[in-house]
């Protein structure tokens, strides 16, 4: 018990990894080679094309690759006193795998009442199925499943975790377009054998960790097919995901039928509890970026701290500041399973604010000062330090 209490003091820096992952969400995409010759289109026209898209049915396969620039997270769950309490079929645990490495998924959708996502991991599969008022999740490796019965209003909208379609993600990002944002058409591309336009979104402000957001839009339907988020650090994109196969026909109704295999352990109601918890933490924002990428990030972080959070700046350089009310723990006091992680994840920094530790990823950075203040945002190290200095 004492070990668990000591470990809990170090949840803030470890949780920064979760914040970075949470700003990304679940987005299908991967580009194929080839630049089709398409009629010229303006950014405004392409945005209108996305907004007018009403794709209700599709099926396909996509790859998603995520590189947050984080150190290895293995073993940290047990160090935090976690593990063992969540069913292996629970999407709140299983789908976090998408926040690192590369994965192949199959998807199918037939309107708002029927969707299916299958995560492939070698010979094992994890499936999440929404069919009317029922949600099923099944892990073939553990042979565990859970079943959730949705209320009428949630059944119409679909379960938490199945709403992060490329179109919804594009809609959320486009909400950020304004004085702080540049939106252009960056040529054409082939995605899953389909002709697509490239919508390029870039911050006009200096200090953001985001270099660009690129959305490949199907030329025929206006459906976003590809989403790529690049960091100013360069290297691999933070998120590079895309359809390798896509069909806009209606999937067979049997695609959404599910019955737990004989002998499988079934947990009732786990998904409903997880969905309520996720909604409370996210403040009910409708998409993976909250209320849009730049502003939504600040809003989501503010929701985590309630009235104790101050929002500094605007647009892509929004920073959330909170005061924990207690001195930051010393790295040398951390349990041994955290020592290497904290050393590789954090840099010691100092300035007019005093001194502290900067926890860094390629997207979201956090400064934890020695006097217990936290500054978090999708901004560079210098931007965080300058904000801390100015707030002193």
C-alpha positions as CSV (number, residue, x, y, z in Angstrom):
1,X,0.0,0.0,0.0
2,X,2.8,2.4,0.8
3,X,4.4,1.7,-2.5
4,X,1.1,2.5,-4.3
5,X,0.8,5.8,-2.4
6,X,4.4,6.8,-3.3
7,X,3.8,5.9,-7.0
8,X,0.6,8.0,-7.1
9,X,2.7,11.2,-6.5
10,X,4.2,10.6,-9.9
11,X,1.0,10.2,-11.9
12,X,1.1,13.8,-13.2
13,X,4.2,13.4,-15.4
14,X,3.1,10.0,-16.5
15,X,-0.4,11.3,-17.3
16,X,1.2,13.8,-19.7
17,X,1.7,10.8,-22.0
18,X,-2.0,10.1,-21.8
19,X,-2.9,13.7,-22.5
20,X,-0.8,13.7,-25.6
21,X,-2.5,10.5,-26.7
22,X,-5.9,11.8,-25.9
23,X,-5.5,14.7,-28.2
24,X,-5.1,12.4,-31.1
25,X,-8.1,10.2,-31.0
26,X,-8.9,7.3,-33.4
27,X,-8.4,8.3,-37.0
28,X,-8.3,6.0,-40.1
29,X,-5.7,6.9,-42.8
30,X,-2.6,5.9,-44.9
31,X,-1.7,7.4,-48.3
32,X,-0.8,5.5,-51.5
33,X,1.5,6.9,-54.1
34,X,0.4,8.7,-57.2
35,X,-0.8,12.3,-57.9
36,X,-4.0,12.2,-60.0
37,X,-4.9,15.1,-62.3
38,X,-8.0,16.6,-60.9
39,X,-9.9,19.9,-61.6
40,X,-8.5,22.8,-59.6
41,X,-10.4,23.6,-56.3
42,X,-10.0,26.3,-53.7
43,X,-9.6,25.6,-50.0
44,X,-13.0,27.1,-49.4
45,X,-14.6,24.8,-52.0
46,X,-12.9,21.8,-50.6
47,X,-14.1,22.6,-47.1
48,X,-17.6,23.0,-48.4
49,X,-17.2,19.6,-50.1
50,X,-16.2,18.0,-46.8
51,X,-19.1,19.7,-45.0
52,X,-21.6,18.5,-47.7
53,X,-20.3,14.9,-47.5
54,X,-22.9,12.5,-46.1
55,X,-21.2,9.1,-46.3
56,X,-23.3,6.7,-44.2
57,X,-22.0,3.4,-45.4
58,X,-18.5,2.1,-45.9
59,X,-16.2,-0.8,-45.2
60,X,-12.4,-1.1,-45.5
61,X,-9.0,-1.7,-44.0
62,X,-6.6,1.0,-42.7
63,X,-3.3,1.3,-41.1
64,X,-2.6,3.7,-38.3
65,X,0.9,4.7,-37.1
66,X,1.6,6.9,-34.1
67,X,4.9,8.3,-32.9
68,X,4.6,10.6,-29.9
69,X,8.3,10.5,-29.2
70,X,7.6,8.8,-25.9
71,X,9.9,6.4,-24.0
72,X,8.7,2.9,-23.5
73,X,5.6,2.7,-21.3
74,X,5.8,-1.0,-20.5
75,X,5.7,-1.9,-16.8
76,X,4.4,1.5,-15.7
77,X,0.8,0.3,-15.2
78,X,1.9,-2.1,-12.5
79,X,4.1,0.6,-11.0
80,X,1.1,2.8,-10.6
81,X,-0.8,0.1,-8.8
82,X,-2.9,-0.5,-11.9
83,X,-3.6,-3.6,-13.9
84,X,-5.9,-6.5,-13.3
85,X,-8.9,-4.4,-12.6
86,X,-10.1,-3.8,-16.2
87,X,-11.5,-6.6,-18.3
88,X,-9.2,-7.2,-21.3
89,X,-12.1,-6.7,-23.7
90,X,-12.8,-3.2,-22.3
91,X,-12.1,-0.6,-25.1
92,X,-10.8,1.9,-22.5
93,X,-7.8,-0.4,-22.1
94,X,-7.6,-2.2,-25.4
95,X,-7.8,0.8,-27.8
96,X,-5.0,2.6,-26.0
97,X,-2.7,0.3,-28.1
98,X,-3.5,2.6,-31.0
99,X,-1.5,5.4,-29.3
100,X,1.8,3.8,-30.1
101,X,3.4,1.8,-33.0
102,X,1.6,0.7,-36.1
103,X,-1.7,-1.2,-36.3
104,X,-4.1,-2.6,-38.9
105,X,-7.8,-2.3,-38.5
106,X,-11.0,-3.3,-40.3
107,X,-14.0,-1.0,-40.2
108,X,-17.6,-1.2,-41.3
109,X,-20.4,1.3,-41.0
110,X,-24.1,1.4,-41.9
111,X,-25.5,4.7,-40.7
112,X,-25.5,5.8,-37.1
113,X,-26.9,2.6,-35.7
114,X,-24.3,0.1,-36.9
115,X,-20.6,0.2,-36.8
116,X,-17.8,-2.3,-36.3
117,X,-14.1,-1.9,-35.7
118,X,-11.7,-4.8,-35.5
119,X,-8.1,-4.4,-34.4
120,X,-5.8,-7.1,-35.8
121,X,-2.8,-8.2,-33.8
122,X,-1.1,-11.1,-35.5
123,X,-3.5,-14.1,-35.3
124,X,-5.5,-12.4,-32.6
125,X,-8.4,-10.0,-33.1
126,X,-10.2,-7.4,-30.9
127,X,-13.7,-6.4,-32.1
128,X,-16.0,-3.6,-31.0
129,X,-19.5,-3.8,-32.5
130,X,-22.4,-1.4,-32.2
131,X,-25.7,-2.7,-33.5
132,X,-28.7,-0.7,-32.5
133,X,-29.0,-0.5,-28.7
134,X,-26.3,-3.2,-28.2
135,X,-22.5,-2.8,-28.0
136,X,-20.3,-5.8,-27.8
137,X,-16.5,-6.1,-27.4
138,X,-14.6,-9.3,-27.8
139,X,-10.9,-10.2,-27.3
140,X,-10.1,-13.5,-29.1
141,X,-6.8,-13.9,-27.2
142,X,-8.3,-13.9,-23.7
143,X,-11.8,-15.1,-24.9
144,X,-13.3,-12.3,-22.9
145,X,-16.3,-10.1,-23.9
146,X,-18.5,-7.5,-22.5
147,X,-22.0,-6.4,-23.5
148,X,-23.6,-3.0,-23.0
149,X,-27.2,-2.1,-23.5
150,X,-27.4,1.6,-24.6
151,X,-30.2,3.9,-23.7
152,X,-32.3,5.2,-26.6
153,X,-30.5,8.6,-27.0
154,X,-27.0,7.0,-26.9
155,X,-28.1,4.3,-29.2
156,X,-28.9,6.8,-31.9
157,X,-25.5,8.5,-31.6
158,X,-23.4,5.4,-31.3
159,X,-21.2,4.3,-28.4
160,X,-18.2,6.2,-27.1
161,X,-15.1,5.2,-29.1
162,X,-16.8,4.5,-32.4
163,X,-17.5,8.1,-33.2
164,X,-14.0,9.2,-34.3
165,X,-14.4,8.9,-38.1
166,X,-12.2,10.8,-40.5
167,X,-15.1,13.2,-41.3
168,X,-15.7,14.0,-37.7
169,X,-12.0,14.5,-37.1
170,X,-11.8,16.8,-40.1
171,X,-14.8,18.7,-38.9
172,X,-13.2,19.3,-35.5
173,X,-9.9,20.5,-37.0
174,X,-11.6,22.8,-39.5
175,X,-13.4,24.5,-36.5
176,X,-9.9,25.8,-35.7
177,X,-9.5,27.7,-39.0
178,X,-9.3,31.4,-38.3
179,X,-6.9,34.2,-37.9
180,X,-4.3,31.9,-36.3
181,X,-4.6,29.2,-39.1
182,X,-3.6,28.9,-42.7
183,X,-5.8,26.6,-44.8
184,X,-4.7,25.7,-48.4
185,X,-5.0,23.0,-51.0
186,X,-1.7,21.1,-51.3
187,X,-2.2,19.2,-54.5
188,X,-3.7,15.7,-55.0
189,X,-3.0,12.2,-53.8
190,X,-4.1,8.5,-54.3
191,X,-5.5,7.0,-51.1
192,X,-6.7,3.3,-51.3
193,X,-6.8,3.6,-55.1
194,X,-9.1,6.7,-55.0
195,X,-8.4,10.2,-56.2
196,X,-8.2,12.7,-53.4
197,X,-7.4,16.4,-52.8
198,X,-4.9,17.4,-50.0
199,X,-6.2,20.0,-47.6
200,X,-3.2,21.5,-45.7
201,X,-3.8,23.2,-42.3
202,X,-0.9,25.1,-40.6
203,X,-0.5,27.3,-37.6
204,X,0.4,30.9,-38.4
205,X,1.7,31.4,-34.9
206,X,5.2,30.6,-33.8
207,X,5.7,28.3,-30.8
208,X,3.3,25.5,-31.7
209,X,4.6,21.9,-31.8
210,X,2.3,21.3,-34.8
211,X,3.9,21.7,-38.2
212,X,0.9,20.8,-40.2
213,X,-2.3,18.8,-40.4
214,X,-3.1,17.2,-43.8
215,X,-6.4,15.8,-44.7
216,X,-6.8,13.7,-47.9
217,X,-10.4,14.2,-49.2
218,X,-12.1,11.8,-51.6
219,X,-12.6,13.8,-54.8
220,X,-15.9,12.0,-55.6
221,X,-17.7,11.9,-52.2
222,X,-15.9,14.6,-50.1
223,X,-15.2,11.9,-47.5
224,X,-11.9,12.4,-45.6
225,X,-9.7,9.4,-46.2
226,X,-6.4,10.3,-44.8
227,X,-5.2,12.3,-41.8
228,X,-1.6,13.2,-41.1
229,X,-0.3,15.3,-38.1
230,X,3.3,16.4,-38.4
231,X,5.4,17.9,-35.6
232,X,7.9,20.8,-36.0
233,X,10.5,18.3,-34.7
234,X,10.4,16.6,-38.0
235,X,11.0,12.8,-38.5
236,X,8.0,10.5,-38.6
237,X,4.5,12.1,-38.3
238,X,2.9,12.1,-34.9
239,X,0.0,10.4,-36.6
240,X,0.0,8.9,-40.1
241,X,-3.0,6.8,-40.7
242,X,-5.0,5.9,-43.8
243,X,-7.3,3.5,-45.7
244,X,-5.6,0.9,-47.7
245,X,-8.9,-0.4,-48.9
246,X,-12.3,1.3,-48.9
247,X,-15.7,0.6,-50.3
248,X,-18.6,3.0,-49.9
249,X,-21.3,0.3,-50.5
250,X,-23.6,-0.9,-47.7
251,X,-22.0,-3.8,-45.7
252,X,-24.0,-6.9,-45.2
253,X,-26.3,-6.8,-42.1
254,X,-24.6,-9.9,-40.8
255,X,-21.4,-7.9,-40.5
256,X,-22.8,-6.4,-37.3
257,X,-24.3,-9.5,-35.8
258,X,-22.4,-10.8,-32.7
259,X,-22.9,-13.6,-30.3
260,X,-20.3,-14.4,-27.6
261,X,-18.5,-17.7,-28.4
262,X,-19.3,-20.6,-26.2
263,X,-17.1,-20.6,-23.1
264,X,-16.2,-16.9,-23.4
265,X,-16.3,-14.9,-20.2
266,X,-18.9,-12.1,-20.6
267,X,-19.0,-8.9,-18.5
268,X,-22.3,-7.0,-18.5
269,X,-22.3,-3.2,-18.4
270,X,-18.6,-2.5,-18.4
271,X,-18.7,-0.4,-21.6
272,X,-21.5,1.8,-20.2
273,X,-19.5,2.5,-17.0
274,X,-16.4,3.3,-19.1
275,X,-18.4,5.5,-21.4
276,X,-19.8,7.5,-18.5
277,X,-16.3,8.0,-17.1
278,X,-14.8,9.0,-20.4
279,X,-17.6,11.6,-20.9
280,X,-17.0,13.1,-17.5
281,X,-13.3,13.5,-18.1
282,X,-13.6,14.9,-21.5
283,X,-16.3,17.4,-20.6
284,X,-18.6,16.0,-23.2
285,X,-16.7,17.4,-26.2
286,X,-17.9,15.9,-29.4
287,X,-14.7,14.9,-31.2
288,X,-11.2,13.7,-30.5
289,X,-9.9,17.2,-30.4
290,X,-12.6,18.5,-28.1
291,X,-13.9,21.8,-29.6
292,X,-11.3,21.9,-32.3
293,X,-7.5,21.3,-32.3
294,X,-6.0,24.5,-30.9
295,X,-8.9,25.8,-28.8
296,X,-10.2,22.3,-28.0
297,X,-6.8,21.3,-26.5
298,X,-6.9,24.2,-24.1
299,X,-10.6,23.5,-23.3
300,X,-10.0,19.9,-22.7
301,X,-7.1,20.6,-20.4
302,X,-9.1,23.2,-18.6
303,X,-11.9,20.7,-18.0
304,X,-9.5,18.3,-16.3
305,X,-8.7,20.9,-13.7
306,X,-12.0,22.7,-13.4
307,X,-11.9,26.2,-11.8
308,X,-8.3,25.7,-10.8
309,X,-7.0,25.9,-14.4
310,X,-6.1,29.2,-16.2
311,X,-5.8,29.3,-20.0
312,X,-2.9,31.3,-21.4
313,X,-2.8,32.5,-25.0
314,X,-5.0,31.5,-27.9
315,X,-5.2,29.3,-31.0
316,X,-2.4,26.9,-31.6
317,X,-0.3,28.3,-28.7
318,X,-2.9,27.8,-26.0
319,X,-1.4,26.8,-22.6
320,X,-3.3,25.5,-19.6
321,X,-1.9,26.4,-16.2
322,X,-2.8,24.8,-12.9
323,X,-1.5,25.0,-9.4
324,X,-1.3,21.6,-7.6
325,X,-0.8,23.4,-4.3
326,X,2.1,21.1,-3.4
327,X,5.8,21.0,-4.2
328,X,6.7,18.7,-7.1
329,X,8.1,15.3,-6.1
330,X,11.8,14.7,-6.6
331,X,12.8,12.2,-9.3
332,X,15.1,10.4,-6.9
333,X,12.1,9.7,-4.6
334,X,10.3,7.9,-7.4
335,X,9.9,4.1,-7.3
336,X,12.6,2.4,-9.2
337,X,10.3,1.3,-12.0
338,X,9.8,5.1,-12.8
339,X,13.4,6.2,-12.6
340,X,14.4,5.5,-16.1
341,X,11.1,6.7,-17.5
342,X,11.2,10.1,-15.7
343,X,14.9,10.6,-16.6
344,X,14.3,9.9,-20.4
345,X,10.9,11.8,-20.4
346,X,11.9,14.9,-18.5
347,X,14.5,17.7,-18.8
348,X,15.5,20.0,-16.0
349,X,14.8,23.7,-16.9
350,X,15.1,27.0,-15.1
351,X,14.1,30.6,-15.6
352,X,12.6,33.6,-13.8
353,X,9.9,31.2,-12.6
354,X,12.5,29.2,-10.7
355,X,13.2,25.6,-11.7
356,X,11.3,22.5,-12.8
357,X,11.0,19.6,-15.1
358,X,9.8,19.7,-18.7
359,X,8.1,16.5,-19.8
360,X,8.2,16.3,-23.5
361,X,6.5,14.6,-26.4
362,X,6.4,15.5,-30.1
363,X,2.9,17.0,-29.7
364,X,2.1,18.0,-26.1
365,X,4.7,19.3,-23.6
366,X,4.3,20.0,-19.9
367,X,6.3,22.0,-17.4
368,X,6.1,21.0,-13.8
369,X,7.7,23.6,-11.6
370,X,9.4,22.7,-8.3
371,X,6.8,24.8,-6.5
372,X,3.9,22.7,-7.9
373,X,2.6,24.6,-10.9
374,X,1.9,22.9,-14.2
375,X,1.9,24.4,-17.7
376,X,0.6,22.1,-20.5
377,X,0.1,22.7,-24.2
378,X,0.9,21.7,-27.8
379,X,3.7,24.2,-27.7
380,X,7.5,24.2,-27.7
381,X,9.8,24.1,-24.7
382,X,10.7,27.8,-25.1
383,X,7.0,28.8,-25.3
384,X,6.2,27.0,-22.0
385,X,9.2,28.5,-20.2
386,X,8.3,32.0,-21.5
387,X,4.7,31.5,-20.3
388,X,6.0,30.4,-16.8
389,X,8.3,33.4,-16.7
390,X,5.6,35.8,-17.6
391,X,3.2,34.4,-15.1
392,X,5.7,34.6,-12.2
